[in-house]
Amino acid sequence: MNKDECCQKFNPKPWDKKNFVWKNKRFIKDKVFTLFYIPINFGSVMVRLNKKIETANVKMSDFLCLSECTSMWNMNVYLAVDKEIPNAENIVMSGKFVSKVYEGDYKNMGNWIKDFQSFAKEKKLILEKTYQWYTTCPKCAKKYGKNYVVFVGKIK
């Protein structure tokens, strides 16, 4: 990346309509306050998590940051890391997953949710949890000309 980029350019091919298995994939978790599903303090939470990563001299895996909306007032975020970080909520994810890539404005989120549920149903998959990965910040999405969002579903 150069100095004008804060997010890597995203390649959708490895993530679009893929099934995969994670075995003890490491993440650090934090919470974002939302107001009717709109993130309010997302930036400050990301700064806090990045400081923990830098202080611990840990690397992010694939620049992967999953979001999980748990209510109109809260969203969990999970940053993939290569090892445990002191003073952070460390978790691991294991299991079977499916992913699908969407591109466009966030106002399409409702349609994407319905489409991802239909996609899983057509493949005869049962979704246990669904996460979103906003692959770039709005500034970098504008720079690259694409705004990719990956839906990742844990399946039974």
PyRosetta script that sets phi, psi and omega in degrees:
from pyrosetta import init, pose_from_sequence

init()
pose = pose_from_sequence("MNKDECCQKFNPKPWDKKNFVWKNKRFIKDKVFTLFYIPINFGSVMVRLNKKIETANVKMSDFLCLSECTSMWNMNVYLAVDKEIPNAENIVMSGKFVSKVYEGDYKNMGNWIKDFQSFAKEKKLILEKTYQWYTTCPKCAKKYGKNYVVFVGKIK")
pose.set_psi(1, 148.5)
pose.set_omega(1, 174.9)
pose.set_phi(2, -101.7)
pose.set_psi(2, 179.2)
pose.set_omega(2, -173.6)
pose.set_phi(3, -65.9)
pose.set_psi(3, -19.0)
pose.set_omega(3, -179.8)
pose.set_phi(4, -87.6)
pose.set_psi(4, -0.4)
pose.set_omega(4, -179.2)
pose.set_phi(5, -118.7)
pose.set_psi(5, 135.5)
pose.set_omega(5, 173.2)
pose.set_phi(6, -108.2)
pose.set_psi(6, -16.7)
pose.set_omega(6, 179.8)
pose.set_phi(7, -120.9)
pose.set_psi(7, 141.0)
pose.set_omega(7, 175.1)
pose.set_phi(8, -67.2)
pose.set_psi(8, 150.5)
pose.set_omega(8, 173.5)
pose.set_phi(9, -68.0)
pose.set_psi(9, 131.9)
pose.set_omega(9, -174.2)
pose.set_phi(10, -91.3)
pose.set_psi(10, 135.0)
pose.set_omega(10, 173.7)
pose.set_phi(11, -103.7)
pose.set_psi(11, 110.2)
pose.set_omega(11, -175.4)
pose.set_phi(12, -73.1)
pose.set_psi(12, -22.3)
pose.set_omega(12, -172.4)
pose.set_phi(13, -55.0)
pose.set_psi(13, -44.9)
pose.set_omega(13, -178.9)
pose.set_phi(14, -68.1)
pose.set_psi(14, -11.2)
pose.set_omega(14, -174.8)
pose.set_phi(15, -113.6)
pose.set_psi(15, -12.0)
pose.set_omega(15, -173.1)
pose.set_phi(16, -85.6)
pose.set_psi(16, 119.0)
pose.set_omega(16, 177.7)
pose.set_phi(17, 57.3)
pose.set_psi(17, 48.7)
pose.set_omega(17, -177.2)
pose.set_phi(18, -115.8)
pose.set_psi(18, 144.8)
pose.set_omega(18, 169.2)
pose.set_phi(19, -106.1)
pose.set_psi(19, 141.9)
pose.set_omega(19, 179.7)
pose.set_phi(20, -155.4)
pose.set_psi(20, 166.7)
pose.set_omega(20, 179.8)
pose.set_phi(21, -122.4)
pose.set_psi(21, 134.2)
pose.set_omega(21, 171.4)
pose.set_phi(22, -110.7)
pose.set_psi(22, 133.9)
pose.set_omega(22, 174.9)
pose.set_phi(23, -121.7)
pose.set_psi(23, 108.2)
pose.set_omega(23, 179.7)
pose.set_phi(24, 55.6)
pose.set_psi(24, 44.2)
pose.set_omega(24, 176.2)
pose.set_phi(25, -73.0)
pose.set_psi(25, 126.9)
pose.set_omega(25, -173.7)
pose.set_phi(26, -86.2)
pose.set_psi(26, 140.3)
pose.set_omega(26, 175.9)
pose.set_phi(27, -142.3)
pose.set_psi(27, 156.8)
pose.set_omega(27, 163.2)
pose.set_phi(28, -112.1)
pose.set_psi(28, 144.6)
pose.set_omega(28, -171.4)
pose.set_phi(29, -118.2)
pose.set_psi(29, 145.1)
pose.set_omega(29, 172.7)
pose.set_phi(30, -148.3)
pose.set_psi(30, 174.5)
pose.set_omega(30, -178.4)
pose.set_phi(31, -119.6)
pose.set_psi(31, 144.4)
pose.set_omega(31, 176.7)
pose.set_phi(32, -118.1)
pose.set_psi(32, 132.4)
pose.set_omega(32, 174.9)
pose.set_phi(33, -76.4)
pose.set_psi(33, 131.5)
pose.set_omega(33, 177.2)
pose.set_phi(34, -122.4)
pose.set_psi(34, 151.0)
pose.set_omega(34, 176.5)
pose.set_phi(35, -118.3)
pose.set_psi(35, 105.6)
pose.set_omega(35, -174.4)
pose.set_phi(36, 53.1)
pose.set_psi(36, 48.0)
pose.set_omega(36, 176.8)
pose.set_phi(37, 76.1)
pose.set_psi(37, -2.9)
pose.set_omega(37, 179.6)
pose.set_phi(38, -90.5)
pose.set_psi(38, 120.0)
pose.set_omega(38, -179.1)
pose.set_phi(39, -63.1)
pose.set_psi(39, 132.1)
pose.set_omega(39, -178.7)
pose.set_phi(40, -101.1)
pose.set_psi(40, -45.9)
pose.set_omega(40, -174.5)
pose.set_phi(41, -116.0)
pose.set_psi(41, 32.0)
pose.set_omega(41, -176.9)
pose.set_phi(42, -57.8)
pose.set_psi(42, -47.2)
pose.set_omega(42, -178.1)
pose.set_phi(43, -58.4)
pose.set_psi(43, -46.7)
pose.set_omega(43, -178.2)
pose.set_phi(44, -68.1)
pose.set_psi(44, -33.3)
pose.set_omega(44, 176.6)
pose.set_phi(45, -66.7)
pose.set_psi(45, -41.8)
pose.set_omega(45, 179.1)
pose.set_phi(46, -64.9)
pose.set_psi(46, -39.5)
pose.set_omega(46, 176.7)
pose.set_phi(47, -61.2)
pose.set_psi(47, -44.6)
pose.set_omega(47, 180.0)
pose.set_phi(48, -61.2)
pose.set_psi(48, -45.0)
pose.set_omega(48, 179.3)
pose.set_phi(49, -66.5)
pose.set_psi(49, -41.3)
pose.set_omega(49, 178.9)
pose.set_phi(50, -62.6)
pose.set_psi(50, -37.0)
pose.set_omega(50, 177.0)
pose.set_phi(51, -62.8)
pose.set_psi(51, -41.4)
pose.set_omega(51, 178.3)
pose.set_phi(52, -62.6)
pose.set_psi(52, -41.4)
pose.set_omega(52, 179.3)
pose.set_phi(53, -64.2)
pose.set_psi(53, -47.6)
pose.set_omega(53, -178.8)
pose.set_phi(54, -65.3)
pose.set_psi(54, -43.4)
pose.set_omega(54, -179.5)
pose.set_phi(55, -61.2)
pose.set_psi(55, -38.5)
pose.set_omega(55, -178.5)
pose.set_phi(56, -84.8)
pose.set_psi(56, -2.4)
pose.set_omega(56, -178.3)
pose.set_phi(57, 55.3)
pose.set_psi(57, 47.9)
pose.set_omega(57, -177.9)
pose.set_phi(58, -110.2)
pose.set_psi(58, 153.1)
pose.set_omega(58, 178.4)
pose.set_phi(59, -106.0)
pose.set_psi(59, 144.0)
pose.set_omega(59, 171.6)
pose.set_phi(60, -78.2)
pose.set_psi(60, 141.8)
pose.set_omega(60, 177.7)
pose.set_phi(61, -91.0)
pose.set_psi(61, 119.3)
pose.set_omega(61, 176.3)
pose.set_phi(62, 58.6)
pose.set_psi(62, 15.0)
pose.set_omega(62, -174.8)
pose.set_phi(63, 52.3)
pose.set_psi(63, 36.4)
pose.set_omega(63, -175.9)
pose.set_phi(64, -85.9)
pose.set_psi(64, 121.9)
pose.set_omega(64, 177.0)
pose.set_phi(65, -133.1)
pose.set_psi(65, 106.1)
pose.set_omega(65, 179.9)
pose.set_phi(66, -90.1)
pose.set_psi(66, 142.1)
pose.set_omega(66, 175.5)
pose.set_phi(67, -116.1)
pose.set_psi(67, 141.6)
pose.set_omega(67, 178.5)
pose.set_phi(68, -134.2)
pose.set_psi(68, 110.9)
pose.set_omega(68, 177.8)
pose.set_phi(69, -76.6)
pose.set_psi(69, 120.7)
pose.set_omega(69, -179.3)
pose.set_phi(70, -105.6)
pose.set_psi(70, -17.1)
pose.set_omega(70, 176.6)
pose.set_phi(71, -168.4)
pose.set_psi(71, -178.8)
pose.set_omega(71, 175.4)
pose.set_phi(72, -67.0)
pose.set_psi(72, -13.8)
pose.set_omega(72, -171.0)
pose.set_phi(73, -115.2)
pose.set_psi(73, -4.6)
pose.set_omega(73, -175.3)
pose.set_phi(74, -147.7)
pose.set_psi(74, 144.3)
pose.set_omega(74, 172.9)
pose.set_phi(75, -137.2)
pose.set_psi(75, 130.3)
pose.set_omega(75, 173.2)
pose.set_phi(76, -88.7)
pose.set_psi(76, 142.1)
pose.set_omega(76, 173.2)
pose.set_phi(77, -121.9)
pose.set_psi(77, 142.2)
pose.set_omega(77, -177.5)
pose.set_phi(78, -128.0)
pose.set_psi(78, 116.0)
pose.set_omega(78, 176.0)
pose.set_phi(79, -98.6)
pose.set_psi(79, 125.2)
pose.set_omega(79, 179.0)
pose.set_phi(80, -74.1)
pose.set_psi(80, 129.4)
pose.set_omega(80, -178.3)
pose.set_phi(81, -131.2)
pose.set_psi(81, 163.9)
pose.set_omega(81, -176.6)
pose.set_phi(82, -92.0)
pose.set_psi(82, -10.5)
pose.set_omega(82, 175.4)
pose.set_phi(83, -159.6)
pose.set_psi(83, 167.6)
pose.set_omega(83, -178.4)
pose.set_phi(84, -62.9)
pose.set_psi(84, 146.1)
pose.set_omega(84, -178.7)
pose.set_phi(85, -119.5)
pose.set_psi(85, 126.7)
pose.set_omega(85, 176.1)
pose.set_phi(86, -63.3)
pose.set_psi(86, 150.2)
pose.set_omega(86, 177.5)
pose.set_phi(87, 60.1)
pose.set_psi(87, 31.7)
pose.set_omega(87, 175.7)
pose.set_phi(88, -136.5)
pose.set_psi(88, 157.6)
pose.set_omega(88, 174.9)
pose.set_phi(89, -83.3)
pose.set_psi(89, 100.1)
pose.set_omega(89, -178.1)
pose.set_phi(90, -89.3)
pose.set_psi(90, 131.7)
pose.set_omega(90, 175.8)
pose.set_phi(91, -136.6)
pose.set_psi(91, 163.7)
pose.set_omega(91, 173.4)
pose.set_phi(92, -125.8)
pose.set_psi(92, 146.7)
pose.set_omega(92, 175.5)
pose.set_phi(93, -117.5)
pose.set_psi(93, 133.4)
pose.set_omega(93, 176.2)
pose.set_phi(94, -135.7)
pose.set_psi(94, 149.3)
pose.set_omega(94, 176.0)
pose.set_phi(95, 136.3)
pose.set_psi(95, -170.5)
pose.set_omega(95, 179.2)
pose.set_phi(96, -96.9)
pose.set_psi(96, 141.0)
pose.set_omega(96, -176.8)
pose.set_phi(97, -137.9)
pose.set_psi(97, 158.4)
pose.set_omega(97, 173.7)
pose.set_phi(98, -132.7)
pose.set_psi(98, 147.4)
pose.set_omega(98, 179.6)
pose.set_phi(99, -136.6)
pose.set_psi(99, 154.9)
pose.set_omega(99, 175.5)
pose.set_phi(100, -148.1)
pose.set_psi(100, 140.3)
pose.set_omega(100, -176.4)
pose.set_phi(101, -100.6)
pose.set_psi(101, 138.1)
pose.set_omega(101, 174.8)
pose.set_phi(102, -122.9)
pose.set_psi(102, 155.9)
pose.set_omega(102, 179.0)
pose.set_phi(103, -138.3)
pose.set_psi(103, 133.2)
pose.set_omega(103, 177.8)
pose.set_phi(104, 144.2)
pose.set_psi(104, -166.7)
pose.set_omega(104, -176.9)
pose.set_phi(105, -76.5)
pose.set_psi(105, 147.3)
pose.set_omega(105, -178.8)
pose.set_phi(106, -61.2)
pose.set_psi(106, -19.3)
pose.set_omega(106, 178.6)
pose.set_phi(107, -63.5)
pose.set_psi(107, -14.0)
pose.set_omega(107, 178.2)
pose.set_phi(108, -83.9)
pose.set_psi(108, 1.0)
pose.set_omega(108, -173.5)
pose.set_phi(109, -52.6)
pose.set_psi(109, -45.0)
pose.set_omega(109, -179.8)
pose.set_phi(110, -58.4)
pose.set_psi(110, -43.3)
pose.set_omega(110, 177.9)
pose.set_phi(111, -66.9)
pose.set_psi(111, -39.0)
pose.set_omega(111, 179.7)
pose.set_phi(112, -64.1)
pose.set_psi(112, -40.9)
pose.set_omega(112, 178.9)
pose.set_phi(113, -59.3)
pose.set_psi(113, -49.5)
pose.set_omega(113, 179.5)
pose.set_phi(114, -61.3)
pose.set_psi(114, -42.5)
pose.set_omega(114, -179.3)
pose.set_phi(115, -64.7)
pose.set_psi(115, -42.1)
pose.set_omega(115, -179.9)
pose.set_phi(116, -64.0)
pose.set_psi(116, -40.1)
pose.set_omega(116, 177.0)
pose.set_phi(117, -63.6)
pose.set_psi(117, -40.9)
pose.set_omega(117, 177.4)
pose.set_phi(118, -66.4)
pose.set_psi(118, -41.4)
pose.set_omega(118, 178.0)
pose.set_phi(119, -57.3)
pose.set_psi(119, -47.0)
pose.set_omega(119, 179.6)
pose.set_phi(120, -64.9)
pose.set_psi(120, -43.5)
pose.set_omega(120, -179.1)
pose.set_phi(121, -62.1)
pose.set_psi(121, -42.1)
pose.set_omega(121, 178.5)
pose.set_phi(122, -61.5)
pose.set_psi(122, -32.3)
pose.set_omega(122, 178.9)
pose.set_phi(123, -87.1)
pose.set_psi(123, 4.2)
pose.set_omega(123, -179.3)
pose.set_phi(124, 60.9)
pose.set_psi(124, 40.4)
pose.set_omega(124, 178.2)
pose.set_phi(125, -106.9)
pose.set_psi(125, 144.1)
pose.set_omega(125, 176.7)
pose.set_phi(126, -107.0)
pose.set_psi(126, 118.0)
pose.set_omega(126, -179.5)
pose.set_phi(127, -81.0)
pose.set_psi(127, 126.1)
pose.set_omega(127, 174.2)
pose.set_phi(128, -89.1)
pose.set_psi(128, -43.7)
pose.set_omega(128, 179.5)
pose.set_phi(129, -145.7)
pose.set_psi(129, 151.4)
pose.set_omega(129, 177.2)
pose.set_phi(130, -127.7)
pose.set_psi(130, 135.3)
pose.set_omega(130, 178.7)
pose.set_phi(131, -123.1)
pose.set_psi(131, 155.3)
pose.set_omega(131, 172.7)
pose.set_phi(132, -117.5)
pose.set_psi(132, 142.8)
pose.set_omega(132, 175.7)
pose.set_phi(133, -120.3)
pose.set_psi(133, 107.6)
pose.set_omega(133, 175.7)
pose.set_phi(134, -84.4)
pose.set_psi(134, 103.6)
pose.set_omega(134, -164.6)
pose.set_phi(135, -72.2)
pose.set_psi(135, -21.4)
pose.set_omega(135, 177.9)
pose.set_phi(136, -144.0)
pose.set_psi(136, 157.2)
pose.set_omega(136, 174.0)
pose.set_phi(137, -72.4)
pose.set_psi(137, 164.4)
pose.set_omega(137, -179.9)
pose.set_phi(138, -57.1)
pose.set_psi(138, -37.2)
pose.set_omega(138, -179.8)
pose.set_phi(139, -63.1)
pose.set_psi(139, -46.3)
pose.set_omega(139, -179.1)
pose.set_phi(140, -72.4)
pose.set_psi(140, -34.1)
pose.set_omega(140, 176.4)
pose.set_phi(141, -60.6)
pose.set_psi(141, -41.6)
pose.set_omega(141, 178.1)
pose.set_phi(142, -65.1)
pose.set_psi(142, -43.4)
pose.set_omega(142, -179.6)
pose.set_phi(143, -61.7)
pose.set_psi(143, -44.6)
pose.set_omega(143, -178.1)
pose.set_phi(144, -80.1)
pose.set_psi(144, -17.3)
pose.set_omega(144, 179.8)
pose.set_phi(145, 80.5)
pose.set_psi(145, 10.0)
pose.set_omega(145, 179.0)
pose.set_phi(146, -140.5)
pose.set_psi(146, 138.9)
pose.set_omega(146, 177.6)
pose.set_phi(147, -119.7)
pose.set_psi(147, 87.7)
pose.set_omega(147, -177.2)
pose.set_phi(148, -87.0)
pose.set_psi(148, 137.8)
pose.set_omega(148, 172.0)
pose.set_phi(149, -128.8)
pose.set_psi(149, 127.7)
pose.set_omega(149, 179.4)
pose.set_phi(150, -104.4)
pose.set_psi(150, 128.5)
pose.set_omega(150, 172.0)
pose.set_phi(151, -94.0)
pose.set_psi(151, 130.6)
pose.set_omega(151, 178.6)
pose.set_phi(152, -122.3)
pose.set_psi(152, 122.2)
pose.set_omega(152, -178.9)
pose.set_phi(153, -117.6)
pose.set_psi(153, 129.2)
pose.set_omega(153, 171.4)
pose.set_phi(154, -79.2)
pose.set_psi(154, 131.5)
pose.set_omega(154, -175.7)
pose.set_phi(155, -118.4)
pose.set_psi(155, 153.8)
pose.set_omega(155, 178.0)
pose.set_phi(156, -77.7)
pose.dump_pdb("model.pdb")
